[in-house]
Amino acid sequence: MAEQPGPDISDIGRKAGRGAVWSFLGTLVTRAGSFILGLILARLLAPEDFGIYAVALAATQFVMVVKDVGVMSAVVQWRGRLEDIAPTATTLTMISALGLYGIFWVGAPYFSALAGSAEATSVVRILTAVILVEAVTAVRSAALLRWFRTGKNAKAVLAGFLVNAPVAIVLAVNGAGAYSFAWGQLAGAVVTGVFMLLYARLPYRFGFDRQIAAKLLRFGIPSAAGIALEIMLLNVGYIIVGNIMGDAWLGFYLMAFNVSSWVPGIIGSAIRMVSIAGFSRLAERDEESLSLGVQRTVPLLIAMVLPLAVFMALLAHPMIIFIYGPKWELAAGVLRFLAVLMVVRMLTSFALDILNGQGATRSTVWMNLGHAAAMIPAVIVGTHLDGIRGAAIGQAAAAVLVALPLAVLAVQRAGVRLAPALPGLVRPAAGALVCAAVMLGLALLTQGSPLVQLIVAGGGGLLAYVLVVVTRDQFHIVSDRLVRLLPARAR
């Protein structure tokens, strides 16, 4: 009997591409809204409030990953009918989330004290309650990702944000401090969850099949552990800085880290919404298809990220001053180094998605354990030597010298060939150097006005990058598509 052909690589690419576009647009809108919300709250709240929120956010981001012991990722990656595993997966996510929330409710005072902010205890308990909502919707959200229906996912998230923002602002105006963030996000999560349930149209049933549960957990637990370590690595800086330097300095550090997270939050989140499902379908076909998919996407990812990192690193001071005001300028020195970390974050997160799609979830654990072993002491030493800037330098150094080499090694050991992607990195690297030179020169000529520096130096540097990186053929392809699209829109 002839072997059934696997899914066509071009069809997978088209579905993933459409999903990525919807995911990007949805993420862009919600992140833009979050940015505006951050501007408003930065003027209503004190740095100490941001510091308390940072402690609660660190706890929440960790529990959001491990809440379902990786079952959501296992559902996206599952080779087989979704209806067969949905009841068991739903049961596992509920049990896991309830147990984990109970642990964090009891442990919140100790966690907050460890981070140097005992006042954060109640905020931690409120904000981590988001995982109870997520547990109800996890399998349905995974189904939307599995089917590349990221447009529905984006609409649900946007609906949640439209509730989150007014709740947070009203509370901040009335003096709720860090509680503004917590209650706003919890209210938004409830609304998002309702829309997820409506969009997925997957019967909500509980059940338990021992064999299915074992398969889900064999994939899910290492996957959750790897991603949890990734989240811990992003948030451990908050705990260290808060413990050593206190809430006020932690507020500046959080502000810089939030700015450096804009690109991973928009581009990275959009990619992650489709990458695990896309790489899983490619790996289901054969190993060579997965390698080819990675080789095509890595140069594109780097080409998008590099100029933004240069912009953040060289124009950190005018960016922070113009957007948030002079009182936050101390965050700018931190942002310069976190821009380097941002690039590595994008690449290591992409590596995690490749490994999860391939099913090599144990490799994600070892990769992040190695990173943690280097980063934690680097941040502690850096903070003692040079405050929040030293913490950022420690994080960036550990990412470049340890995390990135480990990610490359793990992906190659999973059978993905990366060498054919190297020629595609030459133009982005050259473009980044030209961009930096142009941006730095124009920044020196426009000193005195943050807005002028951002427009002239930033715009000039980005234009120089485009001229170096985008080929004439690529420019013609894009322009031809736009020309064909415009008349259609006019009709």
MIKEKE-7710 format. One record per atom (N, C-alpha, C, CB): x, y, z. Coordinates in pm, whole numbers, plus 50000, padded with zeros to 5 digits. Glycine has a CB too. Layout:
% MIKEKE-7710
XYZ...
% end
This chain:
% MIKEKE-7710
500854987950000500005000050000500875012450000499055000150123500575021649910501415033649898501235042450020501065041549770502335048950059502315057950175501585070750140503745061050224500725075050227499975087450207500925099450212498855088950312500825108550117501715120150121501385129050238501615128049991502415135550290502225144950401501655157950348503545147650475501375166950434500835179950393501815187350305500495188350515501265194150205502105201250109502775213250176501275205949987504095214650154504855225150222504385239050179506355223550193504005240750050503545253850005502195257250068503445254149852501325247150083500025249550147500205253450293499135237150135501115246550362501415249950501501945264250508502435240050562502835267750414503395281150412502335291850392504435282250304501375289050302500315298950278499435300850402499445294550158499055289550464498235290450585498965297650697497815276550631500235293950715501025300450820501215315250789502395293450836501425318450659501615332450620500375340750647501985333250474499205335550609497955342750637497745344250787496755335450573498025333350858497875333951004498805344151066498125320351065500045344751015501025354251069500585368651043502405351751008500005371250925499545384850893498435389050990499035385550747497445380251008496365383551102496885385151244495275372751099497785376151280498365376851415499135389751433499285364851441499905393651332500685405951340499775418151352501585407451216498725418651270497815430051275497115430951410496775429151162496645419351458495985419451588496925423351700495395405951616498125417751696499105420851800499525435451792500345411751787499665440651669500055454551653499015464051715500245457851503497745461051691496685469551745496685468951897495315465451690496735456851953496685455652099497935461152165496495441052139499095459152101500325464752158500335479952150501555459152087499805485252041499705499852031498795505152141499185504051892497695497952164496815501952273497485500852408495565493552271498255490052428498985488252553500025499252572499665474452556500635503252461501615514152466500965527152513502275516152328499815530252454499095542452494498655541352640497865544852402498185529452679497805527452819499005529452911497215513452838500175524352868501385526252948501755540852963502525518652886501565548552854501845563052862500945569852966501635569652724499665566152962498725572253054499065568453198497275568053020499315555553222499595550953357500935556153408499575535853363501905558253316503205563653358503065577753414504185563653241502035584753370501815598353420500895598653541501245607053310500165587753563499265587153677499895580353798498005579953639500865571553772501445563353878502905566953901501315548553845503435562854013504835565454049505705553554010504965568254200507025555553999507915544253970507755532754069509355548853970507445535654197507255525154296506095516054259507035531254434505025521754200503885513754158504285504154046502725522754111505115509053953505605500453846506485489353904506395508653742507255492554007508095482454069507285471354132508995488654173506205474954203505325464854264504665456354155504235471654352504215463054048503605455753936504595446253872503075465553832505865450153865506885441553804507015428353879508235448653801506905428854012506985416554092505815407454059507005419954244504595413054055503415405154024503465399953881502155413354045503975408153789504075404053649505035392253633504535415853561506145392453706507105381553699506445368453741508325384453787505685368853850504975356853896503945352253794504305359454030503205361753737502135358253644502675352253515501295370553612503705358053461504265352853336504785338653354505375361953286505315335753473505785322153499504605312353506506595321653631503595315653586502485306253602501665304953474501585310653717501645315253390500915314353264501485303653172500925327853194502775301153185503425291053101503185277053155504915293853090503345275253286503285261853343501875258053388504235260753460500895267053373499545264653425498925251953369498655276453392499255248353244498625236853180499605225453154497985241053049500765226053223501845216053207502125212953060501475203153280502035223352975502385221652835501325215152749503605213852825500125212952804499075206152727498665214352605497855203452816498635227652619498245236152507499195234252388498215250952550500495234352415501465232052308501315218052250502905234052359501015208252337500845194452290499625193352198500695184952409498575200852228497375200752143497695206552006496225208752210498445217552003498825223651875499665213951792499595236851897500565206751857501515197951789500935184051761502775196651871499825180351820499275166751816499075161751673497945166351891499555149551648499345142951519498105134051531500605134451477496965139251492495725131451503494535140551518495805121851622493355134451546492105141951559492055149551690490905132551548491685162351682491615170651801490475166151892491435185251762489365161851832488205157951912488505146252004487045154451821489475137851968489805126252050490505129952180490665116751971491195141252180492005144752297491445156452376493405148152253490465163752321489985175952386489465173652528488885182052302488635163552556488145161952695489275159252795487145150552701490205150652758491335147852847492205160152866492175136252793492475167352757493315179352766492645189952853493585185052625491325191552841490605201252924490705197753071489125201952882490555185153103490645180753243492045183353299490305165853254493065180153223494435182053270494725196853296495435176453168494285205753206494565219953224493855225653347494155227853099492635221153373491905226253490492565221653620490445221653486492925209053628493555203853750494865211153775493795188653738495665212753670496965219253684496825233853729497725218653552495915241253667495775255553699495255257653841494835262353599494295249653883493755251054019494835248154123492565241754040495605237554102496665234354197497745244954201497285221054162498115249954083499175259954077498735273054141499605262453932497475277054118497005289454178496985288354331495615293054125496605276754380496625274754525498025276254582496075261154559499015270954511500405272154556500835286754558501335263954466500495294254453500915308254447500135316954545500755313654306498905313454576498155321054677498865320054811496695315954688499265307954847499945305854974501355311854972500015290855007502035310454858503435314654850503655329054812504125306354753502565336754783502715350654739503515359254836501355356754718503295358454968504075366855060505575363855055503585365055202505905351155042507325347355039507965351754908507475332055059507235350054797507755354354666507985369454665506775350354553507015377054717507115391654719508275396254807505805397854768508445389554922509545393155011510885390254945509445385555143510975379054871512205375754800512555386354698512065362154732511535392154635511755402654534511935416354597510595403154437511915417154731512135429854799510935439054799513265436854736509705433454782508515441854776507355434554843508165445454629507315435054975506245428355049504865433855012506475429855199504815446554966503535452654929502905446054807503735467554901503675437954734503175431954611502325419454635504325428554521502215414754759501545402054787500125401454730501495399554935499305411354762497915411354715497825412854564497115422454783498735420854508498735422754363499095409654293499725433954322500035402254350500405389054294499185379854295501555382654375498445379654405497295370654415496195374154315496725370954556496005387154292494965391154195495405388154053494645406254210496625392054020497075390753881497255376253841498375398253861497745367653930497915353553894496585346253878498765346454001495475352253923494155346153902493805345353753493085354053976494555352453670494345351553525494485337153478495355360553450495315329153544495525315353497494265306753512496665308853574493375310353605492135302853619491245305053497491405306953748491235317253447490485320253324491115313153206490415335553299492435314053197493155307953085492975292753085494655311353092492855286553202492675272053208491365267853141492695267253353490335276053155489055272953093489145273252941487985282653141489965282252889489995284552743491225278552674489945299352716492155272452747493445268652689493315259552568494285261852793492495248952579492365239352469491685245952349491575226852514490735254752375490045261652264490995271352195488795269152315491795278352272492805287252213493805279252131493525295252322494215267652182495155259152107494535254251977495585247152192493235251551980492545247151858492595257951750491095243351888492365270551790492435281551693493825282751633492035294851760494855281051715496225281651665496525269851573497235282051783496065258251611496285246051531495685247551392495685233851602494515253951385493825255751258494255268651186492315255951281495255275651238495745288251183494665299051179496285286051043493705298451271492645308551278493045319651375491295302051323494165325551345494705335651436493935348751432496145338251403493145350851325492305362751320491275362651432491615363851185490675351051457489725349651568490425351951701489055335651565491595346151714492375347751836492675362451863493685339851828493085369551757493425383751771492205392051811494015389151640491035388751754489815396151790489465394151937488635391651701489655381851987489355379152127490285387052219489475364052156491555387552184492525394952265492205409952262493955392452215491835414952145491495429152133490275432552217491235432851986489275423852217488085426252299488465427052447487035415052277489375418352489489825418752627490545431652661490735407152655491355436452567492085448952592491135460752605493095451552481490055460752526489105471852531488385472552665488075470452418488445461752742487935461952879489065465252977487275448352915490235459452954491395461453042491735476253057492615453852987491825483452945492305497352948491425506553034492365502752807490115507253010489315516453092489285512653239487905517153040489285499653270489295495553411490585500353478489165480053423491735498153412493015502153470493105517353488494165497253382492645524853389492745539453396491855545053506492375545853261490625540353514489695545153617490265542253757488305538653601490805530253776491365526753905492595535453938491755511953908493445538053835494635546253857494255560453895495525546253733493245565953828492795579553859492295580354003491685584053762491715569454050491155569354186492135564354291489925560854189493435563954255494465561254353494695546654386494145568154475494365537354294494535523054323495975518354307493645514954232496845526554251498255522854237498465510454153498845520754372499305501254200499635489154124498425480154104500735481454194497385481554187496175473454169495485476654036495205475754287495745488553983495145492353854495505482253746495595506353813496795478653741497245468853642496535455453663498775466953651496525450953788496045437353817494565435653784496285434153963493715444653835492285443253810491955445353662491495453153896492675454453596492445456553453492745444153372493285468053403493885437753398494255425853322493335414153352495685422053351492905412753476491995401753510490645403553440491795400853663490135415853439488865418553370488995415853220488415433153394490115420153162490335417653020490445402952987491585424752973491075395253075491235380753053489885373753050492115374653162488965378053135487625371953137486915374153003486775377753253486965386352952486305389452825486965381752710486365404752796488295381552707488995373852604488595359152609490525375152621488495353652730488115339652744486745336652688488155335852888485795345452710484435343452657484475342752504483495354752703485215351852442485305351852296486015339452244486025364452247487045334852314487735322652273486775310752268488905319552369485955309552370484995298452375483995299252259484255298452509483565311452227482605313152119483215310151983482055327252120484465314651962485095313051832485515298651803486305322051822485975291451905486525277951881485445268051841487235272952005484235269351894483125260351863483525245751881482625262751720484225243251988484645229752022483845225552145486195228852047483095214552138482275210552254483085210252383481645196752229482515216152488483235216952615482855205052701482925230452690483735194952703483485182852781484735179252860483075171252689484505173852979485585168253059485635153153037485415171753209486825147753050487005133353036488435129853070486635128552894488725116953072490095113053101490395099553038490345112453254491365099752948491895087552886493355086452926491715087652729493705075852995495045074653052496125074952944495165061853133495895068152832496915067752727497095081452662496545057252621495985088152635496075101552576496755111152672494675106852538496395110352801497005119052901498515116952907496395116553039498935104252902500365101352907501105107352787500595086152911500495106252667501135111852546501195127152554500355107552420500105133252601500095147852612501155152652710498715152752656501275145852823502215150152925503655147352886501895143453056503885136452812505265133552767505785144652678505335120052692504915150152596505315161652514505245174452594504445162752388504145176252670503845189052730504735193052845502475189052775505085183752934505865187553052507235193253014506035175553144508025186452928509295192652888509095205852813510085183152801508035206652732507775219152660507465230352757506615217352561506595227552855506265237852955507485241553037505145232853048508305231653070509515234553148510465243453070510225221453188510625240652940511515248952858511025263152845511665242852721509715264952819509175278452804509135285552940507765277952742508865277953048508865283953182510255289253216508415273753288511275281753178512635286453202512915299053120513665275453166512365299552998512525311452914511895323652983511885309252774510685321853035510005332753106510765336553233508575328753141511255326453305512015329353426513255337553394512415316253497513895334153285515095341453246514785356053213515765334753127513595358553159513205372253128512855380153253512025372353032512355373253355511845380153473512765379553594510535374553510513785371053590514655369853707515395382953734515665358453688515605390853629516235403853649515425412753740516425410753516514065412253729513215420153817513445416453963511735418253781513495403453989513635398754127514985403054184513485383454134516035401454103517375404854151517505419854174518435400154051517055427854076517145442354089516295447154207516695449353959515075441954219514215446054329514795442454464512855439854314515395430754475515975426354601517185434654641516375411754592517995438554543519225445754572518995460854581520275442754466518115466354495518025480854481516685486954521518305484554340515625479054538514365484454584513395487854472514615496654665512165491954511511065493854415511325505054314509805496854490511895516254357512065527754267512985524254150512615539854344514145518654181515075514754073514465503553988516435510254132513725494654052513075484053976512065489853878512375474154071511405500853917510475507353825511165512353699509795518953894512355518453714513125522853596513545510853510514365530753639513975500253577514405488353503513235482353426515005477753600512065481653490510885476253423510515484753302509705475453520510595498053315510265506653203511155503653082510395521353244512475502653106513405499752997513125485952938514855500553045512845476353024512595462752975511315462252892512515452953093510305469852935509055470252859509275475952719508015478552933510085486452710510375492352578511125482352491511185505352592512105475352549512865465552472512005453552431514075460652553510855452052496509965440852465508925444252359509255436252591508945456652309507955460152207508085451152084508105474752167509295449352036509495441451914509155426651939510935442751864509705420252043509275406452070507775405552094510025400852190507215415952155505785415652184504925416452061505435426752276505385423551957504595424851835505005414351732504765439051775506245414851687506705405451584506825391351641508055409951526507455390351760507655377151819506355370151851508485378251943505405377351908504105371351941503355367151816503255381052022503435375351712502765371751586503365359151527502865383251485504675357851534505335345851481504985333651564506855347751476505005335051696504745323551784503325318251767504975327351930502395326851729501015322551711500875312151600500125334451681501815312251505501715302751393502915293451382501555310251264504025296851448505265289551422505235275151472506425296651485504725272751593504705259051645503815250251558504225258751792502625255451523501735247851436502365245651299500385254951421502975256151242503605254951111504765245351110504065268351063505675246451208506815237351215506365223051245507795242051322505285221451322504775207951349504275201351222503655208451452503555209151139503065203351013504225200350917502055213050945505255208850916506425206150831507175193850879507355218250829507365192651011508055180951066507255168251042508315182851215505935169651037505065158251010505295152950869503585162051029505675161950780505945157950641507295150850633505925170350547508385157950662509715151850668510705162050723510165146650528511885157350759512905165750822513425176550727514065157250871513525173250598514045182850502513095194750485514295176050368511785192050491510805202850480510945212550596509375197250474511185207150716511375215750832512625224250816511475207350960513715218250771514955225750750514755236950649516075216450703514055233850540513825243950437512975255450490513145237650316511955252250570511125262750628511915271850721509975256650704512805265950801513635273850892514615282550813514405264650990515225276850711516205284250631515585296350562516835275050528514315295450527513645306650462513265317650560512415301850390512925313750682512385323450776513415330450863511395316850863514535323850893515545329950981516085343150924516695320151004516515343650796516995356550743515935367550747517475354850600514675363950722513605373850728513425379250869512285367850678513495370250967513345374451106514455384051146513335362151198515695380451113516825388951149516765402351076518155381851118516355402050949516255414450872515235424050933515885411350728514165418750993513165427351055513625432951189511865419651074514395425251263514715428751401515925438051413514975416351481516955435951331518215443351347518055458551343519165439151240517355464451245517285479051243516555484751364516615483751117515595477451415514855482151533515745481851657513605473651556516615471751665517555471051777518555482651771518305457551775519035485751651519955497051636519275510051677520465498051490518035511751636517265523751670517165525151822515835523151607516795514351891516645514952037517975517652107516065501852089519035511352060520325512752126520905526752111521295502552071520815532651992521445545451968520565557352005521825546451824519265555552005518365566752034517575564252163517405568851917518175556952256517485553552381517075565952459518365544752467517995575452474517695587452555516595596052495518955595852572516685600152369515565608052315514245600352312515905612852175514295587152293513065579252289512365579452425513375564752248513135576452531512535576152665512035589952706513565570952768512845600252683512465613852724511225618552649513625623652699511175616352518510045620952439508765613452473510355619452291508865600352492507665592352514507165593252657507935577752478508075591852753507645590652893507955602852979508295578752953508805611652930509125623553007510475622553075508065626053110511055634153113512405634353172512545626253300512805648453200511465624353376511595617253504511975602553485510295618153582511815597353362512155583453335513485581853262511055577153254514285592653252515515592053171516495581553221516185605653169516485578453349517405568353402517195554653338517255567353553516045552653276515795539853209516545538853076514305538053185516985550053020517595550052887518925542652884517795564152839519765544552987521045537552989520895522552994521855542153106519795517953051519495503653057519045498652919518415500853163518235506652852517655502652724518715499752619516725513352674519845507052621520895504852523521335490252519522105513752553521485484252636521975470452643520845460352628522705468152775519655464152671518525455152653518125453852507517355459952735518525463452423518285462252278519045450252221518695475152205520255447952273521025436152232520325423452278522475436652289519875423552402519135412052455517895409252372518745414552600517235419652324516025418052246516255409652120515475431652208517375412152051517675404551929517845389751962518945410051861518595386852067518825372952104517525366452152519905372052215516705373952224515405368552266514585363852148514635379052345514565371752043513795367951924514305354851865513865379051819515625353451859516215341651797516065329251885517685344151768516265330752015516125319052103514665314752115516705322152242513735324252115512315320552115511955313151987511435333052131512505317551877512275310851749512825296651754512925318651633513995295051816514585281651830513695272751915515985282651893513105278252021512185270452103510985265652022511715278652223510465274251936509325270351853509715259251755508785282451776510905260251699511385249651608511485236351683512765253451547512075236551800512255224351878510915218551923513145227152000509985227151963508665222252000507935216351881507835233452062508055222851765507435217551645508005204051603507575227351532509285202151628509965189551596509675178851700511455191751584509175183051817508945173551925510145171852016508565160251868511205179551995512425178452076512305187452199513695182251993511295184952283511005194052393512055193352504509645190952450512695181852521513725180952626514905190152596514215166452640515185192352469516295201152432516035215452477516515200852280514755219452480514445233052525514795234952673512955236252502514645224252752514955225052894516455226952913514475212552968517255218552846518715219352863519265232652811519405207752791518685237452702519125250152644518925261552744518365253152513517755262052807517475272952899518145271253034515995274352918518375258953075519135256753199520565262053185519155241853235521175259653069522515264853045522545279953045523055259652912521525286052985521415300652984521255306053126520225305152897520395299453205520155303953343521415303153427519055295553407522195292453408523415290753486524405302053461524075277453453524365308053342525255319153310524645332553348525605318953162523335333953327522725347153339522525351553484521415347153268522055342653569521735346753707522955352553778521195334653786524095345653780525255352053845525715364653773526415342253851525555365153639525965377253565525125389253607525845374853413523825387253626522955398453666523235402653810521465394453650523465392953898523765396354038525055404654047523905383354124526095399853981527365406953983527225420753917528455398753911526545421053802526365433653730525595443953812525645431153600524545439553883523755448753964524595454554078522525441654020525385446154142526235451154251527295460954199526915439354322527795458454078528865466954025528365480053965529645459353921527215479453896526795491253820525285493153821527285490353678524605488653925523175491153938522355484853827522915505853941521285492053787520385486253687521055485053550519125494753675521995493953519522725492553393523585479953395523605504953367524205477053508524995464853521524145452353506525715464653653522905452853558521995441553541521695439153394520685443853619521465450053319521185448753176522395443353100520755462253117523585448053136524805443153071524975428253099526055450953121524705424053224524815409853257523865401353176524565407653404522615405953162521645398453083522045397652936520265404853095522485408852880522865409052738524085400152711523155423452694525075400752800526285392652781525975377752787527335396252887525165373552885524815359452896524025354752775524015356953024523165363452721522365359752604523235357552482521325370552575524175366852458525015366052338526025354652348525755379152316526655353252464527765343852478527335329552511528695348752585526145328152567525715314752609524415310552543525555314252761523355318752554522035314652506522015312152356521005325152541522585321252278522545319852132523315307652083523095332452067524555305252128525255292952086524515280252125526645292652144523905279952245523155268152287521935265952199522735269552434521275276752158520105275552071520485269751935519425289152054521575274851878522045269751749522385254851759523285277751701523085251051865523455237151884522235228151899524355235752007521245232551976520045224451999519255222351870519155231052104519115232951790518365231851665519075222651567518165245751601520385223751558521135215051467521055200451512522605219451459521115198051643521015184351693519635178451668521325183951842518625186951652517275182251621517115178851473516255192551660518175180551395518145176851254517895188151158517125166551234517875200451206517615212051120518955217751073516785223051196519135218950942520375224250886520265239550876520675217950746521185246450944521155261050947522165267550851521435265851087523195260150810524245266050728523725272550600525255255450692522745266550528522255273150405521605286750430521265264250337521265289950555520655302950583521685314050598519815302250709522965310550615523995320550644524175331050535525305313650666524185327350405524325337850302523245348550309524315331650164522055344750355520965354350365521125364350478519695347150381522145362350563522365371450675523355382550643522855363750795524015381650528525055391350494524465405250476525795386950367523415406250397522815419450372522255425850500521695418150268521505418650584521035424950708522175429650798520175415250785523265421950806524395425950890525055438650836525435414650898525265439150704525845451050643524905463050658526165448650494523615460550639522645471250654522615476850795521265466350615522765468150896522765472851035523945481951062522775460951132525115478751006526295487151025526105500850960527535480250966525575500950838525325513650769524275521650845524865511250624523235514950888522165521450965522725528051091521075511151002523585520851163524165526151286525015538451259524995515451356525815537851153526685549151121525885561551084527635545451006524865559751000524025571150958523255576751077523035566850847522705567751157521895572051272522735579651374521225559951338523915574551400524795581051498525215594851450526035572351525525575596051323525995608951268524875619151273526475607351127523665615051234522535624351235522115627851377521365618451159522255618351470521905621251610522815631951669521995608451695524105631551632525045641651681524725655451624526475637651645524205655751501523885668451437522575674551486523815666551288521705666251549520385671151588520205671051740519295662651524521285672051813521205672151959520375684052009522605672552021519645681752118518865692552177517375690552168519215705352113516915683452068515475680952053515235665952036514905688851931514665659252135514415644852122513545641352002513755639652248512525649351975511645646351862512385647251730510455655851861513205657651713513965659251589514955647751572514705672851587515605643751680516535632451673515825619751630517225630251809514665617151686513935605051650513515605151504512715603351740513055616751457512575617551319513735617351220511725630151299514705626251242515785627751144516785616151153516505641051165517335614051273518335603551287517715589751270519025604551422516565587551336515915574651324515455571751182514745573851417514775581551123514285579650987515415577850886513435591250946516485585850900517615584650808518305571250818518615595650834518495566550942519145553550961518325542150906519425551251106517025542350929516155531650879516075531850726514755532950940516065543750669516065544750522517355538950465515895559450478518475541950527519755536450481519745521250489520915542050564519145515850594519065501250609518255495050496518425497550746517105501050466516255495850359516995495950225514955504050348517715506750197518425507850070519505497150056519045521550056520105493050168521135482750163520535468750156522055483850284519475466350232518975452750249517985448550142518335451350385517075457550103516035453950006516605454749864514785463150020516585443649793517115443349657516125449649560517415428749615516615452549440515745458549339514605449149302516555462249213514895436249289513835426549255512775425949364514445412649233513215426049490512245425749600511375438349600512955424349734512005449649573511245462249568510195461749457512195474049545510565456449341509615455649228508475446049260510335451049100508775435049329507725425449364506705431949456508335413049432507195439049557506295445649652505485456549583507075451549770506155464749501505445475749434504405470449336506445484749361504725459449264503755453649171502515448549244504395442249090502735442349359501595437249437500715448649486502075428849555501355459649528500585471149574499785477349460501515481549635500385478049341499705483649225498485475149190500665484649105498635461749196497505452949165496425453849272497985438649151496835456449397495875456649507495045469549508496605455049640495675480849477494985493749489493725494949402495925504849454493785491049272492575491849192491465482949246492895488049049491855471249296490855462049352490175468349473491515448649391490945475149555490375481849671489445493249628491485487049762489855500249519489065511549472487695507049421489815519049361487645494849363486365489749314485475485349431486605477949218
% end
